[in-house]
Amino acid sequence: MALKYLTPLSKDEQRAIGIAPPAALAIADQVRFGELDVLNHVNNAVYMQWFERVRVKYTQVFGLKRYAENGAGPRIVIRSAAIHYKQEMLMDEDYVVTCTCTAFRHTSFSMHQKLWSGGTERATLDCVLVLLNPDGSGRYPIPEGLRTHFLTHDGATFEG
């Protein structure tokens, strides 16, 4: 199966390339020369950029429009993040980054992300995101539609 780059992959497309269970959102791309370090493998900081790109897309697709043209909606900030590197990535490798909400509270939610290549899990990221009012003055409640999405689409748990 030829991967569609920078386009959300369906659950069937994810299963076809060995991602099981499929994630709420998965996007494919390919390692570029500028992402390599002096050891000729992907620089560790680049993994964070890949995870962030898919996480931002997740918020756009599923209802948090902060990154839309008008900048409306809550501020989305990372409270904490932990990455686990499992296997190096090399030039021209195809990869898929997945993103799923695992748990949420009233104004924050936890995401679990994976980086896959060749049917192998290469890295994971777990993070907690907090929603703030647009002016940063305080916490912003997770919209009901997104809470419902977390429960029904991602299988997340409410920890309120």
N, C-alpha and C positions, 0 to 999 in steps of 0.2 A: 504494500500500500504506500503510495506517495503521500508524504505529509503535506498538509496545508499550513504554510508558515503564517504566523501572526493572526490567525483566525481561530476562534474557539472550536475545539474538537468535540464532536458528539460523544456520548457514552459508548456507542458502538465503535467509533473510531478509536477511542481510548482502549477498549478491550482488544481490538485488533492488533494493537502494538504492545500489548502486554501489561497495560495499566489496569490492575484489578485490586479492589473495586474502583470503578471510575470516579473521578473527582467532580465537584460541582463546576469547576472551570479548568480547562486545560488548553494551553497554547504552545505551539511548536515553533522552533526557530533553529538556526544553525550557528555554530561557533564561528566567529570572525577573527581574522588575524589580529586586529587591534585589541582583542580581549585576552591575548596570551601574555604571559610574563617571560622573564629571561630563561626560565626552565622549559619553555615551550608548551606549557599547559595553561589552562584558564586561570587567571589571577583570582584569588579568593574574593576580592571586593566585587568582582563581576557577578558572582553568584547572587550577591545581595541585590544588584541592579536587576537581574533576571527575575528574582522573586518579587521585587517591588513592582516591576512592570506588570506582572500578572495580577498582583494584589490590587493595584490601582484599577486595572481593567475589571476585576471582580466588583469593586465598589461602583464603577460606572454602569456595568451591565445589570446589577441587581439592586439599584435604587439610591445610591448615595452620589449625588451629582456635583460634589465639590469641585471636581476637575472639569466640569462642563465650561462652556464659553463664558457664562455670566458669573461663574465662581460662587453660585448660590449653594446653600447647604452647609452642613457642619464641617468644622475642621476635623480632619482624621489624622491622629498622631499615634506613633508607635510608642507604647509604654515600655515594652521589653521585647527582645528577640533573641533566640538562640538557634544557631546554625550548627549542623553536624555534617562535616564533609566525609563522604564514604569512599569515593573513587574519583580520580582525576578526570578532567575533560580535555580533549585535544582538538586541534584545528579541524574544521569541516565536519565535526560530529553533529548530527541532528540531535535535538533534545526537545523534551516537553516539560514544561513547568505546570504543576497542578496547584489548585488552591481550594480549600474547603474550610468553612466555619465549623469549629468543633463545639464551641460553647459560647454563651453570651449572658450578659447581665442587663441592667437598665441602660447603661451608657457606654459599655465596652464589650468587645468580643474577641475571642481567640481564633486564630487561623492556623491551620496546618498546611504546609506546602511541601511539595516534593519536586525534585529534579530527576527526570528519567532520561536515559539514553541507551539505545540498543536493548530495551526490555529490562534494564538494570537501574535500580535506584542509586543515584550518584550523590545526592545531598538532600537534607531535609531542613526546614525552617519552621519553628513554632514561635508565634508572636501574639502579643496582646495589643489591640488597637483601642483607642479611646476617642469618643466623639466629643468635641467641644463646640460651644456656640460659635457662629461665624466670626465674632469679634474676639474670641478667646476668653470671654468673661466667666465661663463656667461650663459645666457638663451639658451635653445635648442628648436627649433621649433617642434611643434607636427607634426609627419609624416602625409602626405596626406592620406594614407590608414587608419590611426587611426581616423583622422578627419571625413572621410567618414563613418567609423564605428559608431562614436559618433552620427552622424546625422541619418543614416539609421537603425541602430540596436537598439540604446538606445533612440532615439528621442530627443537627446540633442539639445540645441540651441547655435548658435555661437554668442558670445558677443563682437566680435572684433571691 
